[in-house]
């Protein structure tokens, strides 16, 4: 997991085809996993039709998303999912500190 989180190439990501699905997000891809960089990196798998698995090792959070979207890759739904996952993570982190 450490290798996936730390060894990806952000420059290669920025030049790749999937950057359009995650605009303005600091990311990389490594060993079949996407990584949203930051102080608590979010590692996730992307499947077609909205299937996802999100892993936040630092905060011990795992979220599975099952879907049956119409399109295999839907930019608007991906952005909505990412916003939703961030809201869940934020809520869980606040709940841990209370």
Residue, then its C-alpha position, 0 to 999 in steps of 0.5 A: x500500500x505504501x508503494x501505491x500511495x508514494x510511488x505514483x507519477x503525478x506528471x504521467x497522470x496529468x498527461x493521461x486520458x483519465x484526468x478529465x474524470x477528476x479535474x483539478x484533483x492532485x492524483x496519480x495511478x499505480x498498480x491498478x489503483x487511483x490515488x487522490x494525494x494529500x495529507x490523508x491520501x485516498x486510494x481507490x479502484x474504479x470499475x465500469x458503471x459506477x463501481x468503486x472501492x475507496x480506502x483511506x489507510x491513515x483514517x482507517x476508512x473503507x467505502x464500497x460503492x455499488x452502482x448500475x449507471x447507464x454509462x460505463x464512465x460518467x464524468x458528472x456521476x464520478x464528480x458527484x461520487x468524489x464529493x460524496x466520498x469526501x463528505x463521508x470522510x469529513x463526517x467520520x473524522x469529525x465523529x472520531x474527535x467528538 
